[in-house]
């Protein structure tokens, strides 16, 4: 599974909805530092983290993955 589009999609959602990196990290049940690492290496995102993000952001899992 290719997660390369996830950081760009999350940045877009953060901007549109006014979320900070800390808030996004909390939604994924991780520290802000870990979220920054995931942005650098999107392949390290777990399905559980992405599922939590899609649930909290009210987008489909596929919307996080598509470019």
N, CA, C and O atoms as a Maestro MAE file, in Angstrom:
{
 s_m_m2io_version
 :::
 2.0.0
}

f_m_ct {
 s_m_title
 :::
 protein
 m_atom[268] {
  # First column is atom index #
  i_m_mmod_type
  r_m_x_coord
  r_m_y_coord
  r_m_z_coord
  i_m_residue_number
  s_m_chain_name
  s_m_pdb_residue_name
  s_m_pdb_atom_name
  i_m_atomic_number
  :::
  1 25 0.839 -1.172 0.000 1 A "UNK " " N  " 7
  2 3 0.000 0.000 0.000 1 A "UNK " " CA " 6
  3 2 0.891 1.245 0.000 1 A "UNK " " C  " 6
  4 15 1.887 1.300 0.721 1 A "UNK " " O  " 8
  5 25 0.534 2.226 -0.798 2 A "UNK " " N  " 7
  6 3 1.340 3.434 -0.948 2 A "UNK " " CA " 6
  7 2 0.715 4.588 -0.163 2 A "UNK " " C  " 6
  8 15 -0.411 5.003 -0.436 2 A "UNK " " O  " 8
  9 25 1.461 5.095 0.812 3 A "UNK " " N  " 7
  10 3 0.957 6.172 1.663 3 A "UNK " " CA " 6
  11 2 1.576 7.524 1.330 3 A "UNK " " C  " 6
  12 15 1.461 8.455 2.127 3 A "UNK " " O  " 8
  13 25 2.229 7.662 0.181 4 A "UNK " " N  " 7
  14 3 2.951 8.884 -0.147 4 A "UNK " " CA " 6
  15 2 2.067 10.126 -0.238 4 A "UNK " " C  " 6
  16 15 2.556 11.233 -0.009 4 A "UNK " " O  " 8
  17 25 0.802 9.981 -0.558 5 A "UNK " " N  " 7
  18 3 -0.097 11.135 -0.688 5 A "UNK " " CA " 6
  19 2 -0.634 11.605 0.667 5 A "UNK " " C  " 6
  20 15 -1.198 12.695 0.764 5 A "UNK " " O  " 8
  21 25 -0.465 10.802 1.694 6 A "UNK " " N  " 7
  22 3 -1.054 11.112 3.003 6 A "UNK " " CA " 6
  23 2 -0.574 12.445 3.573 6 A "UNK " " C  " 6
  24 15 -1.413 13.243 3.990 6 A "UNK " " O  " 8
  25 25 0.734 12.729 3.614 7 A "UNK " " N  " 7
  26 3 1.154 14.012 4.192 7 A "UNK " " CA " 6
  27 2 0.539 15.226 3.496 7 A "UNK " " C  " 6
  28 15 0.094 16.159 4.166 7 A "UNK " " O  " 8
  29 25 0.507 15.226 2.170 8 A "UNK " " N  " 7
  30 3 -0.077 16.356 1.434 8 A "UNK " " CA " 6
  31 2 -1.565 16.486 1.727 8 A "UNK " " C  " 6
  32 15 -2.074 17.594 1.893 8 A "UNK " " O  " 8
  33 25 -2.261 15.358 1.790 9 A "UNK " " N  " 7
  34 3 -3.696 15.392 2.082 9 A "UNK " " CA " 6
  35 2 -3.955 15.875 3.505 9 A "UNK " " C  " 6
  36 15 -4.900 16.626 3.744 9 A "UNK " " O  " 8
  37 25 -3.125 15.450 4.443 10 A "UNK " " N  " 7
  38 3 -3.286 15.906 5.822 10 A "UNK " " CA " 6
  39 2 -2.988 17.402 5.950 10 A "UNK " " C  " 6
  40 15 -3.692 18.115 6.665 10 A "UNK " " O  " 8
  41 25 -1.950 17.875 5.262 11 A "UNK " " N  " 7
  42 3 -1.627 19.302 5.301 11 A "UNK " " CA " 6
  43 2 -2.787 20.128 4.752 11 A "UNK " " C  " 6
  44 15 -3.127 21.180 5.294 11 A "UNK " " O  " 8
  45 25 -3.384 19.642 3.678 12 A "UNK " " N  " 7
  46 3 -4.526 20.335 3.086 12 A "UNK " " CA " 6
  47 2 -5.698 20.391 4.064 12 A "UNK " " C  " 6
  48 15 -6.316 21.440 4.244 12 A "UNK " " O  " 8
  49 25 -5.996 19.261 4.691 13 A "UNK " " N  " 7
  50 3 -7.084 19.218 5.669 13 A "UNK " " CA " 6
  51 2 -6.778 20.090 6.883 13 A "UNK " " C  " 6
  52 15 -7.668 20.752 7.417 13 A "UNK " " O  " 8
  53 25 -5.522 20.090 7.317 14 A "UNK " " N  " 7
  54 3 -5.121 20.932 8.445 14 A "UNK " " CA " 6
  55 2 -5.378 22.400 8.115 14 A "UNK " " C  " 6
  56 15 -5.903 23.147 8.941 14 A "UNK " " O  " 8
  57 25 -5.011 22.801 6.923 15 A "UNK " " N  " 7
  58 3 -5.196 24.188 6.499 15 A "UNK " " CA " 6
  59 2 -6.680 24.538 6.401 15 A "UNK " " C  " 6
  60 15 -7.127 25.556 6.930 15 A "UNK " " O  " 8
  61 25 -7.428 23.682 5.721 16 A "UNK " " N  " 7
  62 3 -8.854 23.960 5.503 16 A "UNK " " CA " 6
  63 2 -9.661 23.989 6.793 16 A "UNK " " C  " 6
  64 15 -10.613 24.759 6.914 16 A "UNK " " O  " 8
  65 25 -9.288 23.159 7.747 17 A "UNK " " N  " 7
  66 3 -10.077 23.037 8.980 17 A "UNK " " CA " 6
  67 2 -9.437 23.723 10.183 17 A "UNK " " C  " 6
  68 15 -10.003 23.723 11.276 17 A "UNK " " O  " 8
  69 25 -8.270 24.299 9.984 18 A "UNK " " N  " 7
  70 3 -7.625 25.060 11.045 18 A "UNK " " CA " 6
  71 2 -7.025 24.224 12.165 18 A "UNK " " C  " 6
  72 15 -6.959 24.668 13.311 18 A "UNK " " O  " 8
  73 25 -6.585 23.009 11.830 19 A "UNK " " N  " 7
  74 3 -5.961 22.142 12.832 19 A "UNK " " CA " 6
  75 2 -4.456 22.367 12.877 19 A "UNK " " C  " 6
  76 15 -3.839 22.707 11.867 19 A "UNK " " O  " 8
  77 25 -3.881 22.177 14.035 20 A "UNK " " N  " 7
  78 3 -2.429 22.241 14.194 20 A "UNK " " CA " 6
  79 2 -1.862 20.829 14.069 20 A "UNK " " C  " 6
  80 15 -2.602 19.845 14.082 20 A "UNK " " O  " 8
  81 25 -0.550 20.749 13.947 21 A "UNK " " N  " 7
  82 3 0.110 19.448 13.886 21 A "UNK " " CA " 6
  83 2 -0.140 18.678 15.180 21 A "UNK " " C  " 6
  84 15 -0.324 17.461 15.157 21 A "UNK " " O  " 8
  85 25 -0.146 19.375 16.287 22 A "UNK " " N  " 7
  86 3 -0.393 18.736 17.583 22 A "UNK " " CA " 6
  87 2 -1.796 18.117 17.627 22 A "UNK " " C  " 6
  88 15 -1.969 17.013 18.144 22 A "UNK " " O  " 8
  89 25 -2.779 18.814 17.095 23 A "UNK " " N  " 7
  90 3 -4.147 18.292 17.079 23 A "UNK " " CA " 6
  91 2 -4.264 17.063 16.181 23 A "UNK " " C  " 6
  92 15 -4.919 16.083 16.537 23 A "UNK " " O  " 8
  93 25 -3.628 17.125 15.019 24 A "UNK " " N  " 7
  94 3 -3.652 15.984 14.092 24 A "UNK " " CA " 6
  95 2 -2.968 14.780 14.733 24 A "UNK " " C  " 6
  96 15 -3.454 13.654 14.622 24 A "UNK " " O  " 8
  97 25 -1.854 15.016 15.397 25 A "UNK " " N  " 7
  98 3 -1.134 13.924 16.065 25 A "UNK " " CA " 6
  99 2 -2.004 13.293 17.140 25 A "UNK " " C  " 6
  100 15 -2.032 12.071 17.282 25 A "UNK " " O  " 8
  101 25 -2.706 14.111 17.889 26 A "UNK " " N  " 7
  102 3 -3.596 13.603 18.939 26 A "UNK " " CA " 6
  103 2 -4.697 12.724 18.336 26 A "UNK " " C  " 6
  104 15 -5.060 11.699 18.912 26 A "UNK " " O  " 8
  105 25 -5.220 13.123 17.193 27 A "UNK " " N  " 7
  106 3 -6.260 12.334 16.517 27 A "UNK " " CA " 6
  107 2 -5.749 10.947 16.135 27 A "UNK " " C  " 6
  108 15 -6.510 9.980 16.092 27 A "UNK " " O  " 8
  109 25 -4.449 10.868 15.859 28 A "UNK " " N  " 7
  110 3 -3.849 9.589 15.470 28 A "UNK " " CA " 6
  111 2 -3.244 8.865 16.662 28 A "UNK " " C  " 6
  112 15 -2.595 7.832 16.498 28 A "UNK " " O  " 8
  113 25 -3.455 9.401 17.863 29 A "UNK " " N  " 7
  114 3 -2.937 8.802 19.103 29 A "UNK " " CA " 6
  115 2 -1.419 8.666 19.088 29 A "UNK " " C  " 6
  116 15 -0.873 7.613 19.418 29 A "UNK " " O  " 8
  117 25 -0.746 9.748 18.700 30 A "UNK " " N  " 7
  118 3 0.707 9.751 18.695 30 A "UNK " " CA " 6
  119 2 1.200 11.126 19.120 30 A "UNK " " C  " 6
  120 15 0.427 12.079 19.217 30 A "UNK " " O  " 8
  121 25 2.503 11.212 19.371 31 A "UNK " " N  " 7
  122 3 3.091 12.499 19.732 31 A "UNK " " CA " 6
  123 2 3.275 13.340 18.465 31 A "UNK " " C  " 6
  124 15 3.271 12.832 17.344 31 A "UNK " " O  " 8
  125 25 3.434 14.621 18.691 32 A "UNK " " N  " 7
  126 3 3.666 15.530 17.564 32 A "UNK " " CA " 6
  127 2 4.965 15.167 16.839 32 A "UNK " " C  " 6
  128 15 5.042 15.222 15.612 32 A "UNK " " O  " 8
  129 25 5.972 14.800 17.612 33 A "UNK " " N  " 7
  130 3 7.264 14.417 17.025 33 A "UNK " " CA " 6
  131 2 7.105 13.193 16.113 33 A "UNK " " C  " 6
  132 15 7.677 13.143 15.024 33 A "UNK " " O  " 8
  133 25 6.331 12.218 16.567 34 A "UNK " " N  " 7
  134 3 6.101 11.025 15.747 34 A "UNK " " CA " 6
  135 2 5.350 11.392 14.478 34 A "UNK " " C  " 6
  136 15 5.631 10.844 13.413 34 A "UNK " " O  " 8
  137 25 4.396 12.315 14.580 35 A "UNK " " N  " 7
  138 3 3.654 12.731 13.387 35 A "UNK " " CA " 6
  139 2 4.592 13.376 12.374 35 A "UNK " " C  " 6
  140 15 4.481 13.114 11.177 35 A "UNK " " O  " 8
  141 25 5.518 14.218 12.842 36 A "UNK " " N  " 7
  142 3 6.492 14.804 11.926 36 A "UNK " " CA " 6
  143 2 7.324 13.715 11.248 36 A "UNK " " C  " 6
  144 15 7.637 13.817 10.062 36 A "UNK " " O  " 8
  145 25 7.677 12.684 11.996 37 A "UNK " " N  " 7
  146 3 8.432 11.570 11.403 37 A "UNK " " CA " 6
  147 2 7.602 10.851 10.340 37 A "UNK " " C  " 6
  148 15 8.127 10.447 9.302 37 A "UNK " " O  " 8
  149 25 6.298 10.693 10.607 38 A "UNK " " N  " 7
  150 3 5.419 10.037 9.633 38 A "UNK " " CA " 6
  151 2 5.307 10.884 8.360 38 A "UNK " " C  " 6
  152 15 5.203 10.342 7.260 38 A "UNK " " O  " 8
  153 25 5.330 12.199 8.510 39 A "UNK " " N  " 7
  154 3 5.281 13.068 7.336 39 A "UNK " " CA " 6
  155 2 6.539 12.893 6.493 39 A "UNK " " C  " 6
  156 15 6.478 12.958 5.265 39 A "UNK " " O  " 8
  157 25 7.668 12.673 7.142 40 A "UNK " " N  " 7
  158 3 8.922 12.458 6.415 40 A "UNK " " CA " 6
  159 2 8.972 11.079 5.771 40 A "UNK " " C  " 6
  160 15 9.535 10.906 4.690 40 A "UNK " " O  " 8
  161 25 8.372 10.089 6.453 41 A "UNK " " N  " 7
  162 3 8.354 8.706 5.955 41 A "UNK " " CA " 6
  163 2 6.924 8.173 6.015 41 A "UNK " " C  " 6
  164 15 6.579 7.424 6.929 41 A "UNK " " O  " 8
  165 25 6.092 8.556 5.044 42 A "UNK " " N  " 7
  166 3 4.675 8.182 5.085 42 A "UNK " " CA " 6
  167 2 4.422 6.680 5.081 42 A "UNK " " C  " 6
  168 15 3.354 6.239 5.505 42 A "UNK " " O  " 8
  169 25 5.366 5.900 4.620 43 A "UNK " " N  " 7
  170 3 5.209 4.449 4.633 43 A "UNK " " CA " 6
  171 2 5.167 3.873 6.029 43 A "UNK " " C  " 6
  172 15 4.777 2.720 6.214 43 A "UNK " " O  " 8
  173 25 5.565 4.668 7.024 44 A "UNK " " N  " 7
  174 3 5.548 4.213 8.414 44 A "UNK " " CA " 6
  175 2 4.184 4.376 9.088 44 A "UNK " " C  " 6
  176 15 3.980 3.877 10.194 44 A "UNK " " O  " 8
  177 25 3.244 5.076 8.427 45 A "UNK " " N  " 7
  178 3 1.899 5.177 8.992 45 A "UNK " " CA " 6
  179 2 1.316 3.770 9.123 45 A "UNK " " C  " 6
  180 15 1.486 2.933 8.236 45 A "UNK " " O  " 8
  181 25 0.640 3.522 10.221 46 A "UNK " " N  " 7
  182 3 -0.056 2.239 10.376 46 A "UNK " " CA " 6
  183 2 -1.494 2.408 9.914 46 A "UNK " " C  " 6
  184 15 -2.014 3.521 9.839 46 A "UNK " " O  " 8
  185 25 -2.119 1.294 9.610 47 A "UNK " " N  " 7
  186 3 -3.527 1.349 9.216 47 A "UNK " " CA " 6
  187 2 -4.384 1.890 10.355 47 A "UNK " " C  " 6
  188 15 -5.357 2.604 10.114 47 A "UNK " " O  " 8
  189 25 -4.033 1.557 11.577 48 A "UNK " " N  " 7
  190 3 -4.771 2.044 12.734 48 A "UNK " " CA " 6
  191 2 -4.673 3.569 12.847 48 A "UNK " " C  " 6
  192 15 -5.668 4.236 13.131 48 A "UNK " " O  " 8
  193 25 -3.486 4.114 12.626 49 A "UNK " " N  " 7
  194 3 -3.305 5.567 12.680 49 A "UNK " " CA " 6
  195 2 -4.126 6.260 11.600 49 A "UNK " " C  " 6
  196 15 -4.796 7.257 11.867 49 A "UNK " " O  " 8
  197 25 -4.074 5.737 10.394 50 A "UNK " " N  " 7
  198 3 -4.820 6.334 9.289 50 A "UNK " " CA " 6
  199 2 -6.321 6.188 9.484 50 A "UNK " " C  " 6
  200 15 -7.093 7.075 9.121 50 A "UNK " " O  " 8
  201 25 -6.724 5.077 10.052 51 A "UNK " " N  " 7
  202 3 -8.142 4.871 10.337 51 A "UNK " " CA " 6
  203 2 -8.634 5.896 11.356 51 A "UNK " " C  " 6
  204 15 -9.713 6.466 11.194 51 A "UNK " " O  " 8
  205 25 -7.848 6.129 12.401 52 A "UNK " " N  " 7
  206 3 -8.205 7.124 13.406 52 A "UNK " " CA " 6
  207 2 -8.285 8.518 12.830 52 A "UNK " " C  " 6
  208 15 -9.190 9.285 13.158 52 A "UNK " " O  " 8
  209 25 -7.334 8.846 11.967 53 A "UNK " " N  " 7
  210 3 -7.344 10.156 11.331 53 A "UNK " " CA " 6
  211 2 -8.562 10.338 10.440 53 A "UNK " " C  " 6
  212 15 -9.218 11.378 10.488 53 A "UNK " " O  " 8
  213 25 -8.867 9.341 9.633 54 A "UNK " " N  " 7
  214 3 -10.024 9.469 8.739 54 A "UNK " " CA " 6
  215 2 -11.317 9.600 9.536 54 A "UNK " " C  " 6
  216 15 -12.222 10.334 9.141 54 A "UNK " " O  " 8
  217 25 -11.404 8.893 10.651 55 A "UNK " " N  " 7
  218 3 -12.601 8.976 11.498 55 A "UNK " " CA " 6
  219 2 -12.752 10.381 12.089 55 A "UNK " " C  " 6
  220 15 -13.829 10.973 12.019 55 A "UNK " " O  " 8
  221 25 -11.681 10.908 12.666 56 A "UNK " " N  " 7
  222 3 -11.730 12.218 13.312 56 A "UNK " " CA " 6
  223 2 -11.890 13.363 12.305 56 A "UNK " " C  " 6
  224 15 -12.531 14.373 12.597 56 A "UNK " " O  " 8
  225 25 -11.307 13.192 11.130 57 A "UNK " " N  " 7
  226 3 -11.380 14.245 10.113 57 A "UNK " " CA " 6
  227 2 -12.621 14.124 9.235 57 A "UNK " " C  " 6
  228 15 -12.889 14.983 8.396 57 A "UNK " " O  " 8
  229 25 -13.373 13.043 9.442 58 A "UNK " " N  " 7
  230 3 -14.598 12.786 8.699 58 A "UNK " " CA " 6
  231 2 -14.369 12.750 7.181 58 A "UNK " " C  " 6
  232 15 -15.090 13.368 6.397 58 A "UNK " " O  " 8
  233 25 -13.336 12.002 6.813 59 A "UNK " " N  " 7
  234 3 -13.054 11.722 5.413 59 A "UNK " " CA " 6
  235 2 -12.899 10.206 5.284 59 A "UNK " " C  " 6
  236 15 -12.670 9.510 6.273 59 A "UNK " " O  " 8
  237 25 -13.024 9.716 4.081 60 A "UNK " " N  " 7
  238 3 -12.847 8.284 3.894 60 A "UNK " " CA " 6
  239 2 -11.359 7.944 3.916 60 A "UNK " " C  " 6
  240 15 -10.499 8.793 3.680 60 A "UNK " " O  " 8
  241 25 -11.097 6.716 4.197 61 A "UNK " " N  " 7
  242 3 -9.720 6.203 4.211 61 A "UNK " " CA " 6
  243 2 -9.085 6.434 2.837 61 A "UNK " " C  " 6
  244 15 -7.913 6.798 2.740 61 A "UNK " " O  " 8
  245 25 -9.859 6.221 1.793 62 A "UNK " " N  " 7
  246 3 -9.366 6.382 0.433 62 A "UNK " " CA " 6
  247 2 -8.992 7.830 0.129 62 A "UNK " " C  " 6
  248 15 -8.058 8.086 -0.632 62 A "UNK " " O  " 8
  249 25 -9.722 8.782 0.724 63 A "UNK " " N  " 7
  250 3 -9.419 10.192 0.494 63 A "UNK " " CA " 6
  251 2 -8.054 10.568 1.092 63 A "UNK " " C  " 6
  252 15 -7.384 11.465 0.580 63 A "UNK " " O  " 8
  253 25 -7.647 9.906 2.147 64 A "UNK " " N  " 7
  254 3 -6.313 10.164 2.701 64 A "UNK " " CA " 6
  255 2 -5.215 9.611 1.807 64 A "UNK " " C  " 6
  256 15 -4.109 10.149 1.770 64 A "UNK " " O  " 8
  257 25 -5.514 8.548 1.093 65 A "UNK " " N  " 7
  258 3 -4.492 7.867 0.293 65 A "UNK " " CA " 6
  259 2 -4.351 8.368 -1.139 65 A "UNK " " C  " 6
  260 15 -3.298 8.191 -1.751 65 A "UNK " " O  " 8
  261 25 -5.395 8.991 -1.681 66 A "UNK " " N  " 7
  262 3 -5.350 9.373 -3.089 66 A "UNK " " CA " 6
  263 2 -4.729 10.745 -3.278 66 A "UNK " " C  " 6
  264 15 -4.908 11.660 -2.474 66 A "UNK " " O  " 8
  265 25 -3.996 10.848 -4.366 67 A "UNK " " N  " 7
  266 3 -3.312 12.120 -4.678 67 A "UNK " " CA " 6
  267 2 -4.254 13.098 -5.343 67 A "UNK " " C  " 6
  268 15 -3.853 14.214 -5.674 67 A "UNK " " O  " 8
  :::
 }
 m_bond[267] {
  # First column is bond index #
  i_m_from
  i_m_to
  i_m_order
  :::
  1 1 2 1
  2 2 3 1
  3 3 4 2
  4 3 5 1
  5 5 6 1
  6 6 7 1
  7 7 8 2
  8 7 9 1
  9 9 10 1
  10 10 11 1
  11 11 12 2
  12 11 13 1
  13 13 14 1
  14 14 15 1
  15 15 16 2
  16 15 17 1
  17 17 18 1
  18 18 19 1
  19 19 20 2
  20 19 21 1
  21 21 22 1
  22 22 23 1
  23 23 24 2
  24 23 25 1
  25 25 26 1
  26 26 27 1
  27 27 28 2
  28 27 29 1
  29 29 30 1
  30 30 31 1
  31 31 32 2
  32 31 33 1
  33 33 34 1
  34 34 35 1
  35 35 36 2
  36 35 37 1
  37 37 38 1
  38 38 39 1
  39 39 40 2
  40 39 41 1
  41 41 42 1
  42 42 43 1
  43 43 44 2
  44 43 45 1
  45 45 46 1
  46 46 47 1
  47 47 48 2
  48 47 49 1
  49 49 50 1
  50 50 51 1
  51 51 52 2
  52 51 53 1
  53 53 54 1
  54 54 55 1
  55 55 56 2
  56 55 57 1
  57 57 58 1
  58 58 59 1
  59 59 60 2
  60 59 61 1
  61 61 62 1
  62 62 63 1
  63 63 64 2
  64 63 65 1
  65 65 66 1
  66 66 67 1
  67 67 68 2
  68 67 69 1
  69 69 70 1
  70 70 71 1
  71 71 72 2
  72 71 73 1
  73 73 74 1
  74 74 75 1
  75 75 76 2
  76 75 77 1
  77 77 78 1
  78 78 79 1
  79 79 80 2
  80 79 81 1
  81 81 82 1
  82 82 83 1
  83 83 84 2
  84 83 85 1
  85 85 86 1
  86 86 87 1
  87 87 88 2
  88 87 89 1
  89 89 90 1
  90 90 91 1
  91 91 92 2
  92 91 93 1
  93 93 94 1
  94 94 95 1
  95 95 96 2
  96 95 97 1
  97 97 98 1
  98 98 99 1
  99 99 100 2
  100 99 101 1
  101 101 102 1
  102 102 103 1
  103 103 104 2
  104 103 105 1
  105 105 106 1
  106 106 107 1
  107 107 108 2
  108 107 109 1
  109 109 110 1
  110 110 111 1
  111 111 112 2
  112 111 113 1
  113 113 114 1
  114 114 115 1
  115 115 116 2
  116 115 117 1
  117 117 118 1
  118 118 119 1
  119 119 120 2
  120 119 121 1
  121 121 122 1
  122 122 123 1
  123 123 124 2
  124 123 125 1
  125 125 126 1
  126 126 127 1
  127 127 128 2
  128 127 129 1
  129 129 130 1
  130 130 131 1
  131 131 132 2
  132 131 133 1
  133 133 134 1
  134 134 135 1
  135 135 136 2
  136 135 137 1
  137 137 138 1
  138 138 139 1
  139 139 140 2
  140 139 141 1
  141 141 142 1
  142 142 143 1
  143 143 144 2
  144 143 145 1
  145 145 146 1
  146 146 147 1
  147 147 148 2
  148 147 149 1
  149 149 150 1
  150 150 151 1
  151 151 152 2
  152 151 153 1
  153 153 154 1
  154 154 155 1
  155 155 156 2
  156 155 157 1
  157 157 158 1
  158 158 159 1
  159 159 160 2
  160 159 161 1
  161 161 162 1
  162 162 163 1
  163 163 164 2
  164 163 165 1
  165 165 166 1
  166 166 167 1
  167 167 168 2
  168 167 169 1
  169 169 170 1
  170 170 171 1
  171 171 172 2
  172 171 173 1
  173 173 174 1
  174 174 175 1
  175 175 176 2
  176 175 177 1
  177 177 178 1
  178 178 179 1
  179 179 180 2
  180 179 181 1
  181 181 182 1
  182 182 183 1
  183 183 184 2
  184 183 185 1
  185 185 186 1
  186 186 187 1
  187 187 188 2
  188 187 189 1
  189 189 190 1
  190 190 191 1
  191 191 192 2
  192 191 193 1
  193 193 194 1
  194 194 195 1
  195 195 196 2
  196 195 197 1
  197 197 198 1
  198 198 199 1
  199 199 200 2
  200 199 201 1
  201 201 202 1
  202 202 203 1
  203 203 204 2
  204 203 205 1
  205 205 206 1
  206 206 207 1
  207 207 208 2
  208 207 209 1
  209 209 210 1
  210 210 211 1
  211 211 212 2
  212 211 213 1
  213 213 214 1
  214 214 215 1
  215 215 216 2
  216 215 217 1
  217 217 218 1
  218 218 219 1
  219 219 220 2
  220 219 221 1
  221 221 222 1
  222 222 223 1
  223 223 224 2
  224 223 225 1
  225 225 226 1
  226 226 227 1
  227 227 228 2
  228 227 229 1
  229 229 230 1
  230 230 231 1
  231 231 232 2
  232 231 233 1
  233 233 234 1
  234 234 235 1
  235 235 236 2
  236 235 237 1
  237 237 238 1
  238 238 239 1
  239 239 240 2
  240 239 241 1
  241 241 242 1
  242 242 243 1
  243 243 244 2
  244 243 245 1
  245 245 246 1
  246 246 247 1
  247 247 248 2
  248 247 249 1
  249 249 250 1
  250 250 251 1
  251 251 252 2
  252 251 253 1
  253 253 254 1
  254 254 255 1
  255 255 256 2
  256 255 257 1
  257 257 258 1
  258 258 259 1
  259 259 260 2
  260 259 261 1
  261 261 262 1
  262 262 263 1
  263 263 264 2
  264 263 265 1
  265 265 266 1
  266 266 267 1
  267 267 268 2
  :::
 }
}
